Amino acid sequence: MNSKIQLRFGIISIIVLAAAMSRLLPHPYNFTPIGAMGLFGAAYLSRKALAFAVPFLAMWVSDLVLNNLIYARLYPDFYGEGFVWFGNPWVYGAFAAIVGLGFVLLRKVKVTNLLVASLIASVLFFLVTNFGAWMADPKYPKTAAGLMAAYAAGIPFFWNTLLGDLFYVGVLFGGYEWAQRRFPALALGRV
C-alpha cells in the first residue's frame, strides 16, 4: 500500500473505532452507531474482508468493555462472574447484514442513498435482533403470536435505533466528507 492509501485506511479505521467507543458514553437505549459503522465500512473500504473486519473488530472491542466493565456491574445476575468474550450473536448477524446492505446501496455515497440505507439498516437490525430475542427468551412462546409479541416489545427501542442510525450516519459520513475536502489525500475513492 502506498502512504496515501495507508493514511486513508488508518483514518477510516480510527473513525470506526471512535464510533464504536462512543457506545461507552451514556446514551438512550439503542441510540448507538452500530448501523452507521457497518454502512461506513462498506462505503469506504472496497476490500470486503476489511469492510467486515474493521467494524467488527471495533464493535468487539467496545463489547468487551461494555459487557465486562459496565453491564457486568449493572446486571450482575445476568452476566455472572465470568469474562464475556463475545456479544449477542444476533446483533453481530444484523451487523453483518448491514455491511452487506452497504455494499449494495452505497456504491455511490450521496444523501438519498445514505437515508435509504439508514432506514433499511434500522429495520433490518430490528427484525434480526428481535427474532433473536424471540428464539432465546423463554418468556416468548415459539409460535407466530410469540414472535409478534417479541417484535411488539421491541418497537419502543426501534425509534432510538432509527434516530441513532440517522444521527451517526450524518456524523460519520458528514465528518468524513468534510475531512476529504480539507485533506485531499483522503479523497482517493475506496481503500
N, C-alpha and C positions, 0 to 999 in steps of 0.2 A: 504494500500500500504506500502511496506517496504521502507526504506530510500533510497536504490539504485534506485528503480523504481520512487520514488518521485523526486529524483535528476535528473534522466534522463528526466522525464516528464517536469520538470522545465526548463532544458537546451533546450529541443526541443521547448518549448513554447517561451522562450526568443529569440531563433534563428528566429522563425517565426515572432515574434513581431518586432525584429530588421529589418528583411527583409521588413516588411510592412512599417515601419517608414522610410526606405530608399527611399520610394516614395516621401518624403518631400524634398529630395535633388534635385538640378537641374539635369535634365536628358532629353535626346531627347524624343519626343513623343513616348509613348508606350514601351519604354525601361524600363520595370518595373519587379518586382519579382512576379507578380500575379500568373502566371502559376507554377513557381518554388515552391511557398508557398503551393499551392494545392497539388502538387506532393510530396513534402517533408512531409506534414502532413499525406498523405495517406500511404507513405512508412514506416514511423516510429511510427505512432500511430495506433495500431491494433484495438482499440475500435472505431468503425465507428463514433459514436457520437462525440468523441474527435477529430478525424481526420477532421471532418467538423467544429466543434465548434472553435477549436484553430485558424486555419487560417481565418475563417470568422470573428471572434471577432477582430483579429489583423487587418484585412482589413477594418472592420467597423470603428475602432478607427482611422486608418490613413485616411479614407474617411472623418470622422468628421473634422479632422484638415484641410485636403486639401480643402474640399468644403466650410468650414466656415471661414477659415483664409486666404487661398491663392487664390482659384478660385473666391470667392466672391469679392475680391478686384480687380482681373484681369478682371473679366467678370460681373460687377455689373448689367447690363441689363438682363443677363441670370439668375443670382442667386437671384436677388431681395433683399428684406430686411429681410426675414425670416431665421430662423435657419434650415439648411438642416440636417435631421436626417438619411437619407438613400441614398446611392449612386444609380447608374444606375442598375435597376433590371436585365438587360440583361448581365451586367458584372458579377453580382452575380450568375446568372444562368449558365454562361460559367464557372465560378469558381467552382460551384458545380459539373458540368460535368467533369472538370479537376480532382477534387478529386476522383470522381468515376473511371475515367481513371487510376489514380494512383493505386487504389485498384487492378485493373485488370493487369496492366503492370508491377507494381513494387513489386510483391510478393517477388522477389529477386532483391536486388539493385546491379546492375552491369552496366558498362558503356554503353553497347549496349542497354539495357532496358531504361536507362536514356535518351539516344539520341532519341530513337524511341518515348518515352513518351513526351519529349520536343517538338519534331516536330509535333506530333499529337495534343498536347495541344495548340500549336500556331495556327494550322489550325482550331481547334475547337473554340478557342477564336475569331478568325477572322470571322468564319461563324456565330456564335451566335450573336456577338455584331453588326456586320454589318446588319444582319437580323433585329435586334432591331432598328438600325438606320433607315432602310427602313420602318419599322412599325410606328415609332414615328415621323419621319421628313416629314412634308407635301410637301417638295420640291421633294420627290420621289413619282411618281405615283404608285399606288398599283397594278402594273402589273409585269409580268416577266421582262420586259425591265427596269422598275423602280428598281426592286430587283438587276438586273445585274449592274445598274448604282451605286447603293449603294455599292455593292461589288467592283466595279472598283474604286470608290472613296476611299475605304479602303486599296487598295493594297499598296500605299506608307507607310502606318502605319504598315502593316503586317511584313515588313522586320525588323523593330525595335522590334516588338513583338517577332519574332523568335530569334533575337540576344539577347534580354533581357532574354527570357526563357533559352536559352543555357548558357548565362553568369551566371545567378542566380542559375540555377541548378548546374552548376560547383562550384559556391561559397558555396551554402548551403550543397550540398551532399559531396563535396570535403572537406569542412571545418569540417563537422560532422564526416566523416570517419577519418580524421586526429585526431580529438579530441578523438574518440573512441580508437585509437591506443595509444594515450598519457595518457588517463584516462580510464582504463579498466572497471570501474564501469558503463560507458556509453554503453558498448558493451553487452547489455543483450538481444538483439532482439527488438521486438516491445513492446511498452508500452500499 
